[in-house]
Amino acid sequence: MEPDDPKLSAILDEVEALQGERVVAALDGGLTNHNYTVESATGRFVVRISDPATGLLAIDRQNEFENTVAAAAAGVGADVIDYRPEHGMLVLEFLAGDTMSADRLRQGDRIVAVAEAIRRLHAGPPFRDRFDMFRIQAGYRVVCRERGFRLPDRYDEFEPQVRRLEQAMLRTPEPLVPCNNDLLAENFLWDGSRFRLIDYEYSGMNEASFELGNVWSESALSTDQLEQLVAAYWGEATPARVARARLWGLMSKYGWTLWAAIQDGVSDIDFDFWGWGMDKYDRAVVEFDGPDFDRLVADLAGDAD
């Protein structure tokens, strides 16, 4: 819906904080929703309207709502102003700050601040559901098969390595903590002194190392920067900790590739989902085919020491 759409206006009228004279503007950047900023007499807010088709992407909107409330309680996320599930609408406080980009995070001067924000989230109230990328990826694969969505060459060829990785992870599990699970650079907002984290569509209880590996993967940080991030979070970058984060980053790329394949098939958002996904997949292939995979899986055993 466009900002001046009467349907959107009628929905906004249902929220007390948004009633009366207001200025509505589209907010760029969302890949699964239509986002707006709304300025009213009571303040400035972000309104997110979800697309019903995102149900194929394994997003539970009630889980997202409850976990967004928990992230705000942890002092990391934005406060929830209202939630109208019948409209797929979530209303949040507007967080002022600089939105990060992958290029900006790759400069490397805020890696410690990234780790600090993640630790705050992980130390906060528990989230509702479990997030398991192995399960998510398998579910996406079923959707792609049933709907006939296209896949990149060789995708299923890596299934044996994925199963091997899953078994290795299960032998030395980490405690589960509340994770965002989708920390691309644009979900970091710098408020001048620290990061705030937004977008809890895929939030859930997960291993901290997935969060670290996902940050590394999404912003294409160097392996040296991953070691710095691991050290900033855990206090030291042991081979086992670094291997676990790297391998979760690999699984993240492999899983989100199918997210992109589904969006390529169903989304009406003007965005090159296929190209976005192939960037991740190409980097995943390099890691699956590369010389480090076997060593990294072996290094996971150090988690049991």
C-alpha positions in Angstrom: 0.0 0.0 0.0 1.1 3.5 -0.8 1.4 6.0 2.2 -1.8 7.8 1.0 -3.8 4.6 0.4 -7.2 4.9 2.2 -7.0 1.3 3.3 -3.8 2.1 5.2 -5.3 5.2 6.6 -8.2 3.3 8.0 -5.9 0.8 9.7 -3.8 3.5 11.2 -6.9 5.2 12.6 -7.4 2.1 14.8 -4.2 2.9 16.8 -4.7 5.7 19.4 -1.1 6.9 19.1 -1.5 7.4 15.3 -4.9 9.1 15.3 -5.5 12.7 14.2 -3.3 14.7 11.8 -0.2 12.7 10.8 2.5 12.4 8.1 3.0 9.0 6.6 6.0 8.1 4.6 7.4 4.9 3.1 10.4 3.4 4.8 12.8 1.8 2.4 14.8 -1.4 3.1 12.2 -4.0 4.1 12.4 -7.3 2.2 9.4 -9.1 3.6 7.1 -6.2 4.7 5.8 -2.8 3.8 7.2 -0.3 6.3 6.3 3.3 7.0 7.2 6.1 9.4 4.3 7.9 10.9 4.5 11.3 12.7 1.5 12.2 14.8 0.9 14.6 17.7 2.1 11.9 20.1 5.5 11.2 18.4 7.2 9.4 15.6 6.6 5.7 15.0 7.5 2.8 12.6 4.6 0.8 11.2 5.2 -2.6 9.7 2.5 -4.3 7.5 3.4 -7.9 6.7 2.4 -9.7 3.6 0.4 -12.9 4.1 2.6 -14.7 1.6 5.5 -14.5 4.1 3.9 -17.5 5.8 5.9 -19.6 3.4 9.1 -18.1 4.9 8.5 -19.7 8.4 7.7 -16.4 10.1 5.4 -16.7 13.1 4.0 -13.2 13.7 2.9 -13.8 17.3 6.3 -15.1 18.1 7.8 -12.0 16.5 5.6 -9.7 18.5 6.3 -11.4 21.9 10.0 -11.5 21.2 10.1 -7.9 20.1 8.6 -7.0 23.5 11.3 -9.1 25.2 14.1 -7.4 23.2 12.8 -4.0 24.2 12.8 -5.1 27.9 16.5 -6.1 27.3 17.2 -2.5 26.3 18.2 -3.5 22.8 15.0 -3.3 20.7 12.3 -0.7 20.1 9.3 -0.5 22.3 6.1 -2.0 20.9 3.3 0.6 20.7 0.6 -1.7 19.3 0.0 -5.0 17.6 -2.9 -5.7 15.3 -2.5 -9.3 14.0 -5.7 -9.1 11.9 -4.0 -6.5 9.8 -0.5 -7.9 10.0 0.5 -4.6 11.7 3.2 -4.0 14.3 3.7 -0.4 15.6 7.0 0.4 17.1 8.7 3.5 18.6 11.0 5.2 16.1 14.7 4.7 17.0 16.8 7.6 15.9 20.3 6.6 14.7 22.5 5.7 11.8 21.5 2.5 9.9 24.6 0.4 9.3 25.6 -1.1 6.0 27.9 -4.1 5.3 30.6 -1.7 4.0 30.4 0.3 7.3 30.6 -2.8 9.5 33.6 -4.1 7.4 35.5 -1.0 8.5 36.0 -3.0 11.7 36.0 -0.2 14.3 32.7 -1.2 15.9 33.2 -5.0 16.3 33.4 -4.7 20.0 30.1 -2.6 20.0 28.5 -5.3 17.9 29.4 -8.0 20.4 28.2 -5.8 23.3 24.8 -5.3 21.7 24.5 -9.0 21.0 25.4 -9.9 24.6 22.7 -7.5 25.9 20.1 -9.2 23.8 21.3 -12.7 24.8 21.2 -11.7 28.5 17.6 -10.5 28.3 14.3 -12.2 28.8 14.0 -15.6 27.0 12.2 -15.7 23.6 9.2 -17.8 22.9 10.2 -20.3 20.2 13.3 -22.2 19.2 15.1 -21.2 16.0 16.9 -24.1 14.3 18.5 -23.3 10.9 18.7 -27.0 10.0 15.0 -27.3 10.5 14.3 -24.0 8.7 16.4 -25.0 5.7 14.7 -28.4 5.4 11.3 -26.7 5.6 12.3 -24.2 2.9 13.5 -27.1 0.7 10.0 -28.8 1.0 8.3 -25.5 0.0 10.6 -25.1 -3.1 9.9 -28.7 -4.1 6.2 -28.5 -3.7 5.9 -25.1 -5.4 8.4 -25.8 -8.2 10.6 -22.8 -7.3 14.0 -22.8 -9.1 17.1 -23.7 -7.2 20.8 -22.9 -7.9 23.0 -25.6 -9.5 24.3 -28.3 -7.2 22.2 -27.2 -4.2 21.2 -30.7 -3.1 24.7 -32.0 -3.7 25.8 -30.5 -0.4 23.1 -32.3 1.6 25.6 -35.0 3.0 27.9 -32.2 4.3 25.0 -30.5 5.9 23.9 -33.6 7.7 27.5 -34.2 8.8 27.6 -30.7 10.1 24.3 -31.0 12.0 25.5 -34.2 13.8 28.8 -32.5 14.8 26.9 -29.5 16.2 24.6 -31.8 18.2 27.5 -33.6 19.8 28.7 -30.3 21.4 25.7 -28.0 21.8 25.8 -24.6 23.3 23.2 -23.3 25.8 20.3 -21.6 24.1 19.9 -17.8 24.4 17.4 -15.3 22.9 18.8 -14.5 19.5 17.7 -12.2 16.6 19.0 -14.8 14.1 18.9 -12.3 11.2 21.5 -9.6 11.9 22.2 -8.2 8.6 24.0 -4.9 8.8 20.8 -2.9 8.3 19.4 -4.3 11.5 22.0 -2.5 13.5 21.2 1.1 14.4 24.0 3.3 16.0 22.5 5.8 18.4 25.7 7.6 19.0 27.1 5.5 21.8 25.8 1.9 21.2 23.9 -0.3 18.8 20.2 -1.0 18.9 18.9 -4.1 17.2 15.7 -4.3 15.1 13.6 -6.8 13.2 12.7 -9.9 15.2 10.9 -11.9 12.5 13.2 -14.9 12.9 14.0 -14.4 16.6 14.1 -17.4 18.9 16.2 -19.3 21.3 19.4 -20.4 19.6 23.1 -20.7 20.1 25.1 -17.5 20.5 27.6 -18.8 17.9 24.8 -18.8 15.3 24.3 -15.1 15.9 28.0 -14.4 15.6 28.4 -16.5 12.5 25.3 -14.9 10.9 26.7 -11.4 11.5 30.0 -12.5 9.9 28.1 -14.0 6.9 25.6 -11.3 6.3 28.2 -8.5 6.2 30.9 -10.6 4.5 33.4 -9.8 7.3 36.9 -11.2 7.0 37.9 -14.3 9.0 40.1 -12.0 11.1 37.1 -9.9 11.9 35.2 -13.0 12.9 37.9 -13.9 15.3 37.8 -10.4 16.8 34.0 -10.7 17.1 34.2 -14.1 18.8 36.9 -12.8 21.1 34.9 -9.7 22.0 31.8 -11.8 22.8 33.4 -14.8 24.6 36.5 -13.2 26.0 38.8 -15.4 23.8 38.7 -16.8 20.2 39.4 -20.5 20.7 39.6 -22.6 17.5 36.4 -24.4 18.6 34.5 -21.1 19.1 35.7 -19.7 15.8 34.9 -22.9 13.9 31.4 -23.1 15.4 30.7 -19.5 14.4 32.1 -20.0 10.9 30.1 -23.2 10.3 26.9 -21.6 11.5 27.7 -18.7 9.1 28.0 -21.3 6.3 24.7 -22.9 7.3 23.1 -19.5 7.4 24.2 -18.8 3.8 23.0 -22.2 2.7 19.6 -21.8 4.4 18.9 -18.2 3.5 19.6 -19.1 -0.2 16.2 -21.0 -0.2 14.6 -18.0 1.5 15.6 -16.0 -1.5 14.4 -18.7 -3.9 10.9 -18.6 -2.2 10.8 -14.8 -2.3 11.9 -14.8 -5.9 8.8 -16.9 -6.6 6.1 -15.1 -4.5 7.1 -11.6 -3.5 5.7 -8.4 -5.2 8.5 -6.3 -3.7 10.7 -4.7 -6.3 14.0 -6.4 -5.3 16.4 -8.9 -7.0 15.9 -11.7 -4.5 17.5 -14.2 -6.8 20.7 -12.2 -7.1 20.7 -11.6 -3.4 20.4 -15.3 -2.7 23.0 -16.3 -5.3 25.6 -14.0 -3.6 25.1 -16.0 -0.4 25.0 -19.4 -2.2 28.2 -18.7 -4.2 30.0 -17.9 -1.0 28.6 -21.1 0.6 29.8 -23.2 -2.3 33.4 -21.9 -1.9 33.3 -23.0 1.8 31.7 -26.4 1.1 34.3 -27.1 -1.7 37.2 -25.4 0.1 40.0 -27.0 2.2 38.8 -25.7 5.5 35.5 -27.5 5.9 36.9 -30.8 7.3 39.2 -29.0 9.7 36.4 -26.7 11.0 34.1 -29.7 11.7 37.0 -31.4 13.5 37.6 -28.2 15.5 34.1 -28.3 16.8 35.1 -31.2 19.2 37.1 -28.6 21.2 33.8 -27.3 22.5 33.5 -30.3 24.7 36.9 -29.6 26.4 
